[in-house]
Amino acid sequence: MKRTQFFMSAALLACATPVLALEKSAVLDTYANIAEAKFADSLVTAQRLKTAVDALLADASAENLATARAAWIASRVPYQQTEVYRFGNAIVDDWEGKVNAWPLDEGLIDYVDASYGGPSDENEHAALNIVATPTFTLSGKEIDASAITPALLSETLHEADGVEANVATGYHAIEFLLWGQDLNGHGVGAGARSASDFASGDACTNGNCDRRGEYLKAATDLLISDLEWMAAQWATGGAARSELTADEDAGLAAILTGMGSLSYGEQAGERMRLGLMLNDPEEEHDCFSDNTHNSHYFDGLGVQNVYLGEYVRVDGSLVSGPSLSDLVAEVNADLDAEMQNKLSTTMMALGRIKTAAEAGFAYDQMLERGNEAGEALVMGGVNGLIDQTKSIERVVSALDLSAIAFEGSDSLDDPEAVFQ
């Protein structure tokens, strides 16, 4: 989420606007259709997550907890592929913090290990533990939290006191509730919350199991309503689709802004290079579940499938149409081949991280200082993402679009600032 400075596109103005046989509007329609499908799939998988959560709360068994965790991981597959729609589409970027904000001060939500610490000058509510706290004071006002509802989470707790780390909603709040803290550092293992944390009566562990269940249910319900809203924005007549198609060149710029900003500042920088520089497992995107390898992979896949104009839905069907790749190929076939090759190279690098993690070499282990194999894997992804951003810049120029500002990261643009 942290944004530092801008990495400016070096797009050059061409002598004349390219004459294209393919209608730009057709490319924008494909992009919008894929967005609609991705957010609809995110909604479907979130609904499946809700079914699993309801089963867990009805019967707090280890089997039901494992099913809920698997449903959460599955829900991340389509959602991460939507992240390429951020940055260029304000309606998505302004909304994204509700559903995918990170990192979070998990002590706001529930019990944490003593090593976590307590309130700080930066965040007075870092260890509030709303699960165990039915009333608290926020900005001098007493808050009744006797009922944990979607409204309490979204309107009162989320980013309380304007602190971004007070993440009360979305995927990562749910992730923490399902896994608990990952206390293994760079060692093997993810969070190890027991299913009995959601049990009733004497079987309850760590107290307040009913309220913990209320929080999990409220956060899941809220995620569904947020995804319903965003899916509607990309449907025919929706605000996001209408804004995108109102100006064809601005629409193409939005596509490329999302591709470049996610590739460079967000993923290569804030999500990958920064964690490696700090050797900090807390900097991994899905830090409670050890699912970061998948989040990185599907972020990268989202960039690739937007450029190629094709997306495979969770039911196996294909959404495709005239693409940015087709448009670029008309202007400069060599550049299109270069862009496709670089996207494929990045996906191979991210695939190596995914394969290694699935074989037992978790992403947080890769971040350990002195782990040369881990550093090589992570930097393979970082370098691929940076390299493909250079070709995205060239696409901007080839399509005769105005210069675009891509999101930056101190970890890439000013490494010394990271340690200040």
Salt bridges, closest charged atoms under 4 A:
GLU36 OE1 - ARG241 NH2 3.06
ASP41 OD1 - ARG313 NH2 2.85
ASP54 OD2 - LYS50 NZ 3.46
GLU83 OE2 - ARG86 NH1 3.45
GLU83 OE1 - ARG271 NH1 2.54
ASP93 OD1 - ARG3 NH2 2.78
ASP93 OD1 - ARG86 NE 3.13
GLU96 OE2 - ARG86 NH1 3.59
ASP110 OD2 - ARG193 NH1 3.15
ASP110 OD2 - ARG212 NE 2.61
ASP161 OD2 - HIS125 NE2 3.25
GLU175 OE1 - HIS172 ND1 2.88
ASP197 OD2 - ARG193 NH1 2.81
ASP221 OD1 - LYS50 NZ 2.94
ASP221 OD2 - LYS217 NZ 2.91
ASP249 OD1 - LYS24 NZ 2.61
GLU266 OE2 - ARG86 NH1 3.61
GLU266 OE2 - ARG271 NH2 3.07
ASP286 OD1 - ARG76 NH2 3.09
ASP286 OD1 - HIS172 ND1 3.82
ASP299 OD2 - ARG271 NH1 2.83
GLU338 OE2 - LYS342 NZ 3.91
GLU338 OE1 - ARG394 NH1 2.48
GLU358 OE2 - LYS354 NZ 2.83
ASP387 OD1 - LYS342 NZ 3.23
